[in-house]
Amino acid sequence: MKCISFPNRIWSIAFVSIISIALSSIFFALPGCSFALAYEPVEEWNSTFGGRYGDGVWCLQECENGGYILVGNTASRGEGSDLFLIRTDAWGKAIWSKIFGGSGEDVGYFVQEAKDSGFIVTGSTKSFAMGQELLWLIKTDRNGSLSWDKTFGGFVYSSGDGGWSVDETEDGGYAVTGYTQSNGGGRKDLWLIKTDGQGSRIWDKTFGGREDDVGMSVLQSRDGGYIVAGRTASFGKGGDDIWLLRTDSRGEELWNATFGGKQDDAGFQVAEIADGYAVVGRTESVFDKKRIILIKVDHDGQKLWEKIYTGSSAASLQSTDEGGFVIAGRIDNKKTGRDALIIKTDSIGREEWSMILGGSADDIGTFAVQSRDGSYKLAGITSSLGLGSEDAWLVKVRTKPLGDENETQLLNSSLSQFVQAFSAGNEKEETTKTDQFMAEKISADGADSAINAFNLNFEEKKKFLKEEVYKATDASFRQNL
């Protein structure tokens, strides 16, 4: 076998590149080091969908093979409102859209990609019950063609029955929550329905009292039971209160908890996290301008903390890759009307950044997710953009480093400067400058405990390189140390 010899300079360049990447990954993964850079959100693109009349989307999910699925309502056919299902590519361009409904008012509130790559949707319909409202469950294939649909409810002369959220369960069936006036004992009761994979009802449960009680979000918990978030006027301290309800796998109540004050409060979406649950909602029981509330509870429903944020209402909550949360909602202004709002928090609810989106007319955010590329997508309804009075709306938001660009460049390059200096033999002089800057920067951010992660002397850095970096690289590089 013929051996190929490379010049030392090429080895040096490869050496610097590998170590720069490795050091960046290790150093910025160290506890306490992620704060060295602050970030701000930037809109990258937005897309609208719809026609001349009112259109909007209420839910957004990223698809496994890329792109997004959105559901909402459209009046573009001119026959009242129909359920509107939209599939886009990764850049927000429509691949296909489907309309479901009849002569009545029909709407989709939640969509999820199923395990078979089709889509499960829940909402409400007035087209199939002599004008009365029924909970609607729809299953499509991956191309949006109808596989089956089911309605649930009775014939009542009021608001009827409707679905707000659906989750595919481990057995291939579905759990749906919403509200009912045809079952239960109150004016409106929280409704939890379990179906098989074809939408046939296995069981259903109602929860509530004499007043209005509604389920807005449902998830199957890791133990096979269910967690539901919503609002209750039958329990709590007064008006509507945020309501969390926990059941076993058969829908039998394990516990329920209410949160709120004397004014109206409501929960809109729940997320399961490692040590409990988080619920986002709207509160009118605290400060006037801070009406978005995020609450974390343990597995027994005991509150661990709560945070409030500037805004008028939240609509969705999703966990992010690093353990934080992203919230979609809106912020109201008496002069400018409504604007969409997206908020990013860390794992204990501290706001990291927020962004207001919209134009001169009314716009709202209804759902936000973090995509696999680390960016964020916001869905909603816009009157400022598009073709009609209201349009379905999808926005991509990415984050960029905040602050002086030269400072940012120095922060990003300080580790590679050390490696290059080390390779060139003048490591002590160069690392003194970069480490001094990093130490000053971190101290200014109020995190003195993290200085030692960067302010190592040369021998300590050399040892760190040997033990942490080169253990995964070629022996020919290790021996140069």
C-alpha positions as CSV (number, residue, x, y, z in Angstrom):
1,M,0.0,0.0,0.0
2,K,1.3,3.4,-1.0
3,C,1.5,6.0,1.8
4,I,0.7,9.6,1.1
5,S,2.7,12.2,2.9
6,F,1.1,15.6,3.7
7,P,3.0,18.8,4.4
8,N,3.1,19.9,8.0
9,R,1.1,23.0,7.2
10,I,-1.9,20.9,6.0
11,W,-1.8,18.8,9.2
12,S,-1.6,22.0,11.2
13,I,-4.7,23.5,9.4
14,A,-6.6,20.2,9.9
15,F,-5.5,20.2,13.6
16,V,-6.7,23.7,14.2
17,S,-10.1,23.1,12.5
18,I,-10.8,19.9,14.5
19,I,-9.8,21.3,17.8
20,S,-11.7,24.6,17.2
21,I,-14.9,22.6,16.6
22,A,-14.3,20.3,19.5
23,L,-13.4,23.1,21.9
24,S,-16.4,25.2,20.9
25,S,-18.7,22.2,21.5
26,I,-17.2,21.4,24.9
27,F,-16.7,24.9,26.3
28,F,-20.1,26.2,25.4
29,A,-21.8,23.0,26.7
30,L,-20.2,23.6,30.1
31,P,-22.7,24.6,32.8
32,G,-23.0,28.4,33.1
33,C,-21.3,29.2,29.8
34,S,-24.3,29.5,27.6
35,F,-25.0,33.1,28.8
36,A,-21.8,34.4,27.3
37,L,-23.8,35.5,24.3
38,A,-27.2,37.1,24.3
39,Y,-29.5,36.7,21.3
40,E,-32.2,38.7,19.6
41,P,-35.0,37.4,17.3
42,V,-35.1,38.3,13.6
43,E,-37.9,37.6,11.1
44,E,-36.5,35.7,8.2
45,W,-39.6,35.1,6.1
46,N,-43.4,35.0,6.3
47,S,-46.1,33.4,4.2
48,T,-49.8,33.9,3.9
49,F,-52.5,31.5,2.8
50,G,-56.1,32.2,1.8
51,G,-58.4,34.2,-0.4
52,R,-60.6,37.3,-0.4
53,Y,-62.5,36.5,2.8
54,G,-61.5,35.4,6.3
55,D,-58.9,32.7,6.7
56,G,-56.7,31.7,9.7
57,V,-54.7,28.9,11.3
58,W,-54.9,27.8,14.9
59,C,-52.3,25.0,15.1
60,L,-48.8,24.3,13.6
61,Q,-46.6,21.2,13.7
62,E,-43.3,20.4,12.0
63,C,-43.4,17.2,9.9
64,E,-41.0,14.4,10.2
65,N,-39.8,14.6,6.6
66,G,-39.5,18.4,6.7
67,G,-42.0,21.2,6.2
68,Y,-45.1,22.0,8.3
69,I,-48.7,21.1,8.7
70,L,-51.2,23.8,9.7
71,V,-55.0,23.7,10.4
72,G,-57.6,26.4,10.8
73,N,-60.5,27.8,8.9
74,T,-61.2,29.4,5.5
75,A,-64.2,31.3,4.1
76,S,-62.6,31.5,0.6
77,R,-65.4,29.3,-0.9
78,G,-67.9,31.9,0.1
79,E,-70.1,29.3,1.9
80,G,-69.4,30.1,5.5
81,S,-66.3,28.8,7.3
82,D,-64.7,25.5,6.3
83,L,-61.8,23.5,7.9
84,F,-58.6,24.5,6.3
85,L,-55.6,22.0,6.2
86,I,-52.3,23.3,4.7
87,R,-49.0,21.4,4.0
88,T,-45.9,23.5,3.3
89,D,-42.3,22.9,2.6
90,A,-39.5,24.0,4.9
91,W,-39.6,27.6,3.4
92,G,-43.3,28.1,4.0
93,K,-44.4,27.5,0.4
94,A,-47.7,25.6,0.1
95,I,-47.4,22.0,-1.2
96,W,-51.1,21.4,-1.0
97,S,-54.2,22.6,0.9
98,K,-57.4,20.8,1.6
99,I,-60.9,22.1,2.6
100,F,-63.4,20.1,4.6
101,G,-66.9,21.0,5.5
102,G,-70.4,21.8,4.3
103,S,-72.9,24.6,4.4
104,G,-72.4,25.3,8.1
105,E,-69.5,26.7,10.2
106,D,-66.6,24.2,10.4
107,V,-63.1,24.8,11.9
108,G,-60.0,22.8,12.8
109,Y,-58.3,23.8,16.0
110,F,-55.5,21.2,16.4
111,V,-53.5,19.0,14.0
112,Q,-50.8,16.3,14.7
113,E,-48.8,14.1,12.3
114,A,-49.7,10.5,13.0
115,K,-47.3,7.6,13.1
116,D,-48.4,6.5,9.6
117,S,-47.4,10.0,8.3
118,G,-51.0,11.0,7.8
119,F,-52.7,13.7,10.0
120,I,-55.2,13.7,12.8
121,V,-57.3,16.9,13.2
122,T,-59.9,17.9,15.7
123,G,-62.3,20.9,15.7
124,S,-66.0,21.4,15.4
125,T,-68.6,21.2,12.7
126,K,-72.1,22.6,12.2
127,S,-72.6,21.0,8.8
128,F,-73.6,17.5,9.9
129,A,-76.0,18.0,12.8
130,M,-79.0,20.1,11.6
131,G,-77.1,23.3,12.3
132,Q,-75.9,22.3,15.8
133,E,-72.3,22.1,16.8
134,L,-70.5,18.7,17.0
135,L,-67.0,17.7,18.0
136,W,-65.2,16.7,14.8
137,L,-62.3,14.2,14.4
138,I,-60.7,13.9,11.0
139,K,-58.0,11.5,9.7
140,T,-56.2,12.1,6.4
141,D,-53.4,10.4,4.6
142,R,-50.0,12.1,4.0
143,N,-51.4,13.9,1.0
144,G,-54.4,15.3,2.9
145,S,-56.9,13.0,1.3
146,L,-59.7,12.0,3.8
147,S,-59.3,8.6,5.4
148,W,-62.2,8.9,7.8
149,D,-64.0,11.4,9.9
150,K,-66.2,11.0,13.1
151,T,-68.5,13.4,14.9
152,F,-69.4,13.3,18.6
153,G,-72.2,15.0,20.4
154,G,-76.0,15.4,20.6
155,F,-78.7,17.7,19.5
156,V,-78.9,20.8,21.7
157,Y,-80.0,24.3,21.1
158,S,-76.9,26.1,22.3
159,S,-73.2,26.1,21.6
160,G,-73.1,22.3,21.4
161,D,-69.9,20.2,21.5
162,G,-66.4,20.8,20.1
163,G,-62.8,19.6,20.2
164,W,-59.8,21.7,21.0
165,S,-56.9,19.2,21.1
166,V,-56.0,15.7,20.1
167,D,-53.0,13.4,20.8
168,E,-52.2,10.0,19.2
169,T,-51.9,7.4,21.9
170,E,-49.4,4.5,22.3
171,D,-52.0,1.9,21.2
172,G,-52.5,3.7,17.8
173,G,-55.8,5.4,18.9
174,Y,-56.5,9.0,19.9
175,A,-57.3,11.1,22.9
176,V,-59.5,14.2,22.3
177,T,-60.5,17.0,24.7
178,G,-62.9,19.8,24.3
179,Y,-66.3,20.6,25.7
180,T,-69.8,19.2,25.7
181,Q,-73.3,20.4,26.4
182,S,-75.0,17.2,25.3
183,N,-73.4,15.1,28.0
184,G,-72.4,15.9,31.6
185,G,-74.2,17.9,34.3
186,G,-73.2,21.5,33.8
187,R,-73.8,24.2,31.3
188,K,-70.6,23.2,29.5
189,D,-68.3,20.3,30.7
190,L,-64.8,19.3,29.9
191,W,-65.0,16.3,27.6
192,L,-62.3,13.6,27.3
193,I,-62.8,11.0,24.6
194,K,-60.6,7.9,23.8
195,T,-61.0,6.3,20.4
196,D,-59.3,3.5,18.5
197,G,-57.3,4.0,15.4
198,Q,-60.4,4.4,13.2
199,G,-62.0,7.0,15.4
200,S,-64.5,4.7,17.1
201,R,-65.2,5.7,20.7
202,I,-63.8,3.4,23.4
203,W,-64.8,5.6,26.3
204,D,-65.5,9.1,27.2
205,K,-65.6,11.1,30.5
206,T,-67.0,14.5,31.5
207,F,-65.6,16.7,34.2
208,G,-67.0,19.9,35.7
209,G,-69.7,21.5,37.8
210,R,-72.6,23.7,37.4
211,E,-70.8,26.4,35.3
212,D,-68.7,26.3,32.1
213,D,-65.7,24.0,32.1
214,V,-63.6,23.4,29.0
215,G,-60.6,21.2,28.0
216,M,-58.2,23.1,25.7
217,S,-55.2,20.7,25.6
218,V,-54.6,17.0,26.1
219,L,-51.5,14.8,26.2
220,Q,-51.0,11.2,27.0
221,S,-48.5,11.1,29.9
222,R,-45.5,8.8,29.9
223,D,-47.2,6.5,32.3
224,G,-50.1,6.0,29.9
225,G,-52.6,8.3,31.7
226,Y,-53.7,11.7,30.5
227,I,-53.1,15.4,31.4
228,V,-55.6,18.0,30.4
229,A,-55.4,21.8,30.6
230,G,-58.3,24.2,30.3
231,R,-60.5,26.5,32.3
232,T,-63.2,26.1,34.9
233,A,-65.8,28.4,36.2
234,S,-67.2,25.7,38.6
235,F,-64.1,25.5,40.8
236,G,-61.3,27.8,42.0
237,K,-61.3,31.3,43.5
238,G,-63.7,33.1,41.2
239,G,-64.6,33.7,37.6
240,D,-62.7,31.3,35.3
241,D,-59.6,29.6,36.6
242,I,-56.7,27.7,35.0
243,W,-57.5,24.0,35.3
244,L,-55.2,21.0,35.2
245,L,-56.8,17.6,35.3
246,R,-54.8,14.3,35.6
247,T,-56.4,10.9,34.8
248,D,-55.3,7.3,34.6
249,S,-55.3,5.3,31.3
250,R,-59.1,4.7,31.6
251,G,-59.9,8.3,32.1
252,E,-60.5,8.1,35.9
253,E,-59.5,11.2,37.7
254,L,-56.3,11.1,39.8
255,W,-56.2,14.8,40.7
256,N,-57.1,18.2,39.5
257,A,-55.7,21.6,40.4
258,T,-56.9,25.2,39.8
259,F,-54.8,28.3,39.6
260,G,-55.9,31.9,39.4
261,G,-57.5,34.8,41.4
262,K,-60.8,36.5,41.6
263,Q,-60.7,37.6,37.9
264,D,-60.8,35.4,34.8
265,D,-57.9,33.1,34.1
266,A,-57.6,30.3,31.6
267,G,-55.1,27.6,30.6
268,F,-54.5,27.0,26.9
269,Q,-51.8,24.3,26.5
270,V,-49.9,21.9,28.7
271,A,-46.5,20.4,28.1
272,E,-45.0,17.4,29.9
273,I,-41.5,17.8,31.2
274,A,-39.1,15.5,33.1
275,D,-40.2,16.5,36.6
276,G,-43.8,17.5,36.0
277,Y,-45.9,19.7,33.7
278,A,-46.0,23.2,32.5
279,V,-49.2,25.1,31.5
280,V,-49.5,28.4,29.7
281,G,-52.5,30.7,29.8
282,R,-54.0,34.1,30.3
283,T,-54.6,35.8,33.6
284,E,-56.5,38.9,34.5
285,S,-55.8,38.5,38.2
286,V,-52.4,40.2,38.1
287,F,-50.8,43.2,36.5
288,D,-52.7,44.9,33.7
289,K,-50.0,44.6,31.0
290,K,-48.7,41.2,32.1
291,R,-51.4,38.8,31.3
292,I,-49.5,35.8,29.9
293,I,-48.8,33.3,32.7
294,L,-46.6,30.2,32.7
295,I,-47.0,27.7,35.6
296,K,-44.9,24.6,36.4
297,V,-46.2,21.9,38.6
298,D,-44.9,18.6,39.9
299,H,-46.4,15.2,39.0
300,D,-49.0,15.6,41.7
301,G,-50.1,19.1,40.5
302,Q,-48.4,21.1,43.2
303,K,-47.2,24.4,41.9
304,L,-43.4,24.8,41.8
305,W,-43.2,28.3,40.2
306,E,-45.1,30.7,38.0
307,K,-44.0,33.5,35.8
308,I,-45.9,36.3,34.1
309,Y,-45.0,38.2,30.8
310,T,-46.0,41.3,29.0
311,G,-48.8,40.5,26.6
312,S,-52.5,40.1,26.4
313,S,-53.0,36.4,26.0
314,A,-51.1,33.2,25.3
315,A,-52.3,30.5,22.9
316,S,-49.6,27.8,22.8
317,L,-46.7,26.3,24.7
318,Q,-44.0,24.0,23.4
319,S,-40.7,22.7,25.0
320,T,-37.4,23.6,23.3
321,D,-34.3,21.6,22.7
322,E,-32.4,23.0,25.6
323,G,-35.2,22.6,28.1
324,G,-36.8,26.0,27.8
325,F,-40.2,27.0,26.4
326,V,-41.6,28.9,23.4
327,I,-45.0,30.7,23.8
328,A,-47.2,32.1,21.1
329,G,-49.8,34.8,21.8
330,R,-50.8,38.4,21.2
331,I,-50.3,41.8,22.6
332,D,-53.1,44.5,22.4
333,N,-52.6,48.2,22.0
334,K,-55.4,50.7,22.1
335,K,-53.8,52.8,19.3
336,T,-52.4,50.1,17.0
337,G,-54.7,47.2,17.7
338,R,-53.5,43.6,18.1
339,D,-50.1,42.2,17.2
340,A,-48.7,38.7,17.3
341,L,-46.2,37.8,20.1
342,I,-43.6,35.1,20.5
343,I,-41.7,34.6,23.8
344,K,-38.7,32.4,24.5
345,T,-37.9,31.4,28.1
346,D,-35.3,29.2,29.8
347,S,-36.2,26.1,31.8
348,I,-37.3,28.0,34.9
349,G,-39.5,30.5,33.0
350,R,-37.1,33.4,32.8
351,E,-37.7,35.4,29.6
352,E,-34.7,35.2,27.2
353,W,-36.3,37.2,24.4
354,S,-39.6,38.2,22.9
355,M,-40.7,39.6,19.6
356,I,-43.8,41.5,18.3
357,L,-44.9,40.7,14.8
358,G,-47.5,42.3,12.6
359,G,-48.4,45.4,10.7
360,S,-50.9,48.3,10.8
361,A,-54.0,46.0,11.2
362,D,-54.8,43.3,13.6
363,D,-52.6,40.2,13.8
364,I,-52.4,37.4,16.3
365,G,-50.1,34.5,17.0
366,T,-51.9,31.2,17.7
367,F,-49.1,28.6,17.8
368,A,-45.3,28.5,17.9
369,V,-42.7,25.6,17.6
370,Q,-39.0,25.3,17.6
371,S,-37.9,23.6,14.4
372,R,-35.1,21.0,14.1
373,D,-32.8,23.6,12.6
374,G,-33.1,25.7,15.9
375,S,-35.2,28.4,14.4
376,Y,-38.8,29.2,15.4
377,K,-42.1,29.1,13.5
378,L,-45.1,31.2,14.4
379,A,-48.6,30.5,13.0
380,G,-51.5,32.9,13.3
381,I,-54.0,35.2,11.6
382,T,-53.0,38.4,9.9
383,S,-55.0,41.3,8.6
384,S,-51.9,43.3,7.7
385,L,-50.6,41.0,5.0
386,G,-52.0,38.7,2.4
387,L,-54.9,38.9,0.0
388,G,-58.1,39.0,2.1
389,S,-59.6,40.6,5.2
390,E,-57.8,37.9,7.2
391,D,-55.2,35.4,6.1
392,A,-53.6,32.3,7.5
393,W,-50.0,33.2,8.5
394,L,-46.7,31.4,8.9
395,V,-43.5,33.2,10.1
396,K,-39.9,32.0,10.5
397,V,-38.0,33.6,13.3
398,R,-34.3,33.0,13.9
399,T,-32.0,34.3,16.5
400,K,-28.7,36.2,16.1
401,P,-26.0,37.3,18.6
402,L,-26.9,40.6,20.3
403,G,-24.4,43.4,20.6
404,D,-21.4,44.8,18.9
405,E,-20.3,42.7,15.9
406,N,-16.6,43.1,16.8
407,E,-17.3,41.9,20.3
408,T,-19.3,39.0,19.0
409,Q,-16.6,38.0,16.6
410,L,-14.0,38.0,19.4
411,L,-16.3,35.9,21.6
412,N,-16.8,33.4,18.8
413,S,-13.2,33.2,17.8
414,S,-11.4,33.2,21.2
415,L,-11.2,29.5,21.4
416,S,-9.9,29.0,17.9
417,Q,-7.4,31.8,18.6
418,F,-6.0,29.8,21.5
419,V,-5.7,26.7,19.3
420,Q,-3.9,28.6,16.5
421,A,-1.6,30.3,19.0
422,F,-0.8,26.9,20.6
423,S,0.0,25.5,17.2
424,A,2.2,28.5,16.4
425,G,4.1,28.3,19.7
426,N,3.1,31.7,21.1
427,E,0.2,30.3,23.1
428,K,0.9,32.2,26.4
429,E,0.9,35.6,24.9
430,E,-2.3,35.1,22.8
431,T,-4.3,33.2,25.4
432,T,-3.6,35.9,28.0
433,K,-5.5,38.4,25.8
434,T,-8.4,36.1,24.9
435,D,-8.8,34.8,28.4
436,Q,-8.7,38.3,29.9
437,F,-11.5,39.3,27.5
438,M,-13.6,36.3,28.2
439,A,-13.2,36.7,32.0
440,E,-14.1,40.3,31.9
441,K,-17.1,39.6,29.7
442,I,-18.4,36.8,31.9
443,S,-17.9,38.9,35.1
444,A,-19.9,41.7,33.5
445,D,-22.7,39.3,33.0
446,G,-22.7,38.5,36.7
447,A,-21.5,34.9,36.4
448,D,-18.2,34.9,38.2
449,S,-18.4,31.2,38.9
450,A,-18.0,30.4,35.2
451,I,-14.7,32.3,34.8
452,N,-12.6,29.3,35.6
453,A,-14.1,27.5,32.6
454,F,-12.2,29.9,30.3
455,N,-9.5,31.4,32.6
456,L,-7.3,28.3,32.7
457,N,-3.5,28.8,32.5
458,F,-1.6,27.3,29.6
459,E,-0.6,24.0,31.3
460,E,-4.2,23.4,32.4
461,K,-5.4,24.1,28.8
462,K,-2.9,21.7,27.5
463,K,-4.0,19.0,29.9
464,F,-7.7,19.8,29.0
465,L,-6.9,19.3,25.3
466,K,-5.2,16.0,26.0
467,E,-7.9,14.6,28.2
468,E,-11.1,16.0,26.7
469,V,-10.4,16.7,23.0
470,Y,-7.8,14.4,21.7
471,K,-9.2,11.2,23.2
472,A,-11.6,11.2,20.2
473,T,-9.1,12.1,17.5
474,D,-6.3,10.5,15.6
475,A,-3.2,9.4,17.5
476,S,-0.9,11.3,15.1
477,F,-2.4,14.6,16.5
478,R,-2.2,13.4,20.1
479,Q,1.5,12.7,20.0
480,N,2.2,16.3,18.9
481,L,1.2,17.4,22.4
